[in-house]
Amino acid sequence: MPHTKFALQTGQRWVVGSFGSAAGLREAEVGDTLQRCDVAEIRLDVLRADGVEPAPAQWRHLAGVPLLFTARRKDQGGALLLDAPQRSALLRAALAEAALIDVELASHATMGELLAEAAQRGIPWLASYHDFTQLPESAVLTAAAQQAKAAGAAAFKVAAKLNTLADVVRLAEFQLTAHGLPVATMGMGVLAPVSRLLCAQSGSVLNYGYLGAIPTAPGQWDCGLLKQAIRRLVPWAGTAP
């Protein structure tokens, strides 16, 4: 199936539903998926960890749903220890169906050929940055956002462990600051649920929940509940193309 065009624009709040297992992806239906989220994330590393070789046959039944493909590196929350060539190969095999792809900011240099191919196909890439222990200093996040912009990313995503209420506020303040490209922010851990709503209100362009029964990050909402909550808080957020 041809990929669905998907725009990333500052001011929009898309809800991403992330499949945490091969079973969740296999059992998903188009109508229910589109009702619960705006874009569905398929974690190629998770599929392989579940013993399923990623291939179009695994997601062809979701034709019409914008698909975000991710092959996460291990130290950024990946399910397997996969090197850059392995992750590039997984993503390359999914480009024909990808509305967008996620590549860690730390990997953009080693996966440059893949990103160039995605650009030629008109597929935007999301530069992601994860910290599972703490929220980095704001200056570190700002520098990372500028690096993502310079590298040609369509948006910059931050997911970080929040340990205090001050962290929640600081993450929202980072979201409210103009960085020259769309930004997505979200917390992980005990304070994650409230942070994900606050970040959405503050302008996070992508807001992640899970599809199926298994979250893909600590503190995720069910994406259907998250979409309902965001639409109540930001009723003008709109719907995906």
C-alpha positions as CSV (number, residue, x, y, z in Angstrom):
1,M,0.0,0.0,0.0
2,P,1.3,3.5,-0.8
3,H,2.3,5.6,2.2
4,T,-0.1,8.2,3.6
5,K,1.0,11.8,3.5
6,F,1.3,13.2,7.0
7,A,2.2,16.8,7.9
8,L,4.0,17.9,11.1
9,Q,3.2,21.5,11.8
10,T,3.7,23.6,14.9
11,G,0.3,24.1,16.6
12,Q,-1.2,20.8,15.8
13,R,-1.6,18.0,18.4
14,W,-1.6,14.5,16.8
15,V,-2.2,11.4,18.9
16,V,0.2,8.5,18.2
17,G,-0.9,5.0,19.1
18,S,2.1,2.8,19.5
19,F,1.8,-1.0,19.2
20,G,3.7,-2.7,22.1
21,S,3.5,-6.2,20.6
22,A,3.1,-8.2,17.4
23,A,-0.2,-9.5,18.6
24,G,-1.6,-6.0,19.2
25,L,-0.7,-5.1,15.6
26,R,-2.1,-8.3,14.2
27,E,-5.5,-7.8,15.9
28,A,-5.9,-4.1,15.1
29,E,-8.7,-2.9,12.8
30,V,-8.6,0.2,10.6
31,G,-11.8,1.8,12.0
32,D,-11.0,1.3,15.6
33,T,-7.4,2.5,15.1
34,L,-8.4,5.7,13.3
35,Q,-11.0,6.4,16.1
36,R,-8.4,6.0,18.8
37,C,-5.4,7.8,17.3
38,D,-4.3,9.9,14.4
39,V,-1.1,8.0,13.5
40,A,-0.1,4.4,14.4
41,E,3.5,3.7,15.4
42,I,4.9,0.3,14.4
43,R,8.0,-0.6,16.4
44,L,10.0,-2.8,14.0
45,D,12.4,-3.8,16.8
46,V,9.4,-5.0,18.9
47,L,8.1,-7.1,16.1
48,R,11.5,-8.8,15.7
49,A,11.8,-9.3,19.5
50,D,8.4,-11.0,19.3
51,G,9.7,-13.4,16.7
52,V,7.9,-11.8,13.8
53,E,10.0,-10.7,10.9
54,P,8.9,-7.1,9.9
55,A,7.3,-7.1,6.5
56,P,4.4,-5.3,4.7
57,A,2.2,-8.3,5.3
58,Q,2.3,-7.5,9.0
59,W,0.6,-4.1,8.6
60,R,-1.1,-4.2,5.2
61,H,-4.5,-4.6,6.9
62,L,-4.1,-1.1,8.2
63,A,-4.3,0.6,4.8
64,G,-5.5,4.1,5.2
65,V,-4.0,4.6,8.7
66,P,-0.9,6.9,8.7
67,L,2.0,4.8,9.9
68,L,5.0,5.9,11.8
69,F,7.9,3.3,11.7
70,T,10.5,3.1,14.4
71,A,13.5,0.7,14.8
72,R,14.7,1.8,18.2
73,R,18.3,1.4,19.3
74,K,18.8,-0.5,22.6
75,D,20.1,2.4,24.7
76,Q,17.2,4.5,23.6
77,G,14.6,2.0,24.7
78,G,14.9,-0.6,21.9
79,A,13.7,-4.2,22.4
80,L,16.8,-5.7,20.8
81,L,20.5,-4.8,20.4
82,L,20.5,-3.7,16.8
83,D,23.3,-1.7,15.1
84,A,22.7,1.2,12.7
85,P,22.9,-0.9,9.5
86,Q,20.3,-3.4,11.0
87,R,17.9,-0.6,12.0
88,S,18.4,1.1,8.6
89,A,17.5,-2.1,6.8
90,L,14.4,-2.6,8.9
91,L,13.2,1.0,8.2
92,R,14.1,0.8,4.5
93,A,11.9,-2.2,4.0
94,A,9.0,-0.2,5.4
95,L,9.5,3.1,3.5
96,A,6.9,2.3,0.9
97,E,4.2,2.4,3.6
98,A,5.6,5.0,5.9
99,A,3.9,8.3,6.5
100,L,7.0,9.2,8.7
101,I,9.9,7.5,10.4
102,D,11.6,7.9,13.8
103,V,15.4,8.0,14.0
104,E,17.2,8.9,17.2
105,L,19.1,12.1,17.0
106,A,22.2,10.3,18.1
107,S,21.9,8.0,15.1
108,H,21.2,10.5,12.3
109,A,24.9,10.6,11.1
110,T,25.2,6.8,11.0
111,M,21.8,6.4,9.3
112,G,22.3,9.3,6.8
113,E,21.8,7.2,3.7
114,L,18.4,6.0,5.0
115,L,17.4,9.6,5.8
116,A,18.4,10.7,2.4
117,E,16.3,8.0,0.8
118,A,13.3,8.9,3.0
119,A,13.7,12.6,1.9
120,Q,13.8,11.6,-1.8
121,R,10.5,9.8,-1.2
122,G,9.0,12.8,0.6
123,I,8.8,11.0,4.0
124,P,9.5,13.2,7.0
125,W,11.7,12.0,9.9
126,L,11.3,12.6,13.6
127,A,14.5,13.1,15.5
128,S,14.0,11.5,18.9
129,Y,15.8,11.9,22.2
130,H,15.3,9.7,25.2
131,D,16.5,9.8,28.8
132,F,15.2,7.1,31.1
133,T,16.7,8.4,34.3
134,Q,16.1,12.2,34.4
135,L,15.1,15.3,32.5
136,P,18.2,16.8,31.0
137,E,19.0,20.5,31.6
138,S,17.0,22.8,29.3
139,A,20.1,24.0,27.6
140,V,21.0,20.5,26.6
141,L,17.5,20.0,25.2
142,T,17.7,23.3,23.3
143,A,21.0,22.3,21.8
144,A,19.5,19.0,20.7
145,A,16.5,20.7,19.1
146,Q,18.8,22.9,17.1
147,Q,20.9,19.9,16.1
148,A,17.7,18.2,14.9
149,K,16.7,21.2,12.9
150,A,20.2,21.5,11.3
151,A,20.0,17.8,10.4
152,G,16.8,18.3,8.5
153,A,14.3,16.6,10.9
154,A,10.7,17.5,10.4
155,A,10.2,17.5,14.2
156,F,12.1,17.0,17.5
157,K,10.8,14.5,20.1
158,V,11.9,14.4,23.8
159,A,10.9,11.6,26.1
160,A,12.4,11.9,29.6
161,K,12.0,10.5,33.1
162,L,10.3,13.1,35.3
163,N,11.3,12.9,39.0
164,T,9.8,16.0,40.4
165,L,6.9,18.4,39.8
166,A,9.5,21.0,38.8
167,D,10.5,18.6,36.0
168,V,6.9,18.6,34.7
169,V,6.9,22.4,34.6
170,R,10.3,22.7,33.0
171,L,9.4,20.2,30.3
172,A,6.2,22.2,29.5
173,E,8.3,25.4,29.5
174,F,10.6,23.8,26.9
175,Q,7.6,22.9,24.8
176,L,6.3,26.5,25.0
177,T,9.6,27.9,23.7
178,A,10.0,28.4,19.9
179,H,12.7,26.2,18.5
180,G,12.3,26.7,14.8
181,L,10.7,23.3,14.2
182,P,7.7,21.4,15.6
183,V,8.5,19.8,19.0
184,A,6.9,16.8,20.8
185,T,7.5,16.4,24.5
186,M,6.4,13.7,27.0
187,G,7.4,12.5,30.4
188,M,8.0,8.9,31.6
189,G,7.5,7.4,35.0
190,V,5.0,8.2,37.8
191,L,4.5,11.8,36.6
192,A,4.1,10.8,32.9
193,P,0.3,10.8,32.6
194,V,-0.2,14.4,33.9
195,S,2.9,15.6,31.9
196,R,1.5,14.2,28.7
197,L,-1.7,16.2,29.0
198,L,0.2,19.3,30.0
199,C,2.7,19.0,27.1
200,A,-0.2,18.5,24.7
201,Q,-1.9,21.7,26.0
202,S,1.5,23.4,25.6
203,G,1.7,22.4,21.9
204,S,3.3,19.0,21.7
205,V,2.9,18.0,18.0
206,L,2.9,14.3,18.7
207,N,1.4,12.8,21.9
208,Y,2.0,9.1,22.5
209,G,-0.3,6.4,23.9
210,Y,-0.4,2.7,23.4
211,L,-2.5,0.5,21.1
212,G,-3.2,-3.1,22.3
213,A,-2.5,-4.2,25.8
214,I,1.2,-3.3,26.2
215,P,2.7,0.2,26.7
216,T,5.9,1.0,24.8
217,A,7.1,3.5,27.5
218,P,6.7,3.9,31.3
219,G,3.5,5.9,32.1
220,Q,1.8,5.9,28.7
221,W,-2.0,6.3,28.5
222,D,-4.2,4.1,26.4
223,C,-4.2,6.2,23.2
224,G,-8.0,6.2,22.9
225,L,-8.3,7.8,26.4
226,L,-5.4,10.2,25.6
227,K,-7.1,11.3,22.4
228,Q,-10.4,12.0,24.2
229,A,-8.6,13.9,26.9
230,I,-6.6,16.1,24.5
231,R,-9.7,16.8,22.4
232,R,-11.5,18.0,25.6
233,L,-8.5,20.2,26.6
234,V,-7.7,21.5,23.1
235,P,-11.0,21.2,21.2
236,W,-9.6,23.1,18.2
237,A,-6.6,20.7,17.8
238,G,-8.3,19.1,14.7
239,T,-7.9,15.7,13.1
240,A,-5.3,14.1,11.0
241,P,-5.4,14.1,7.2
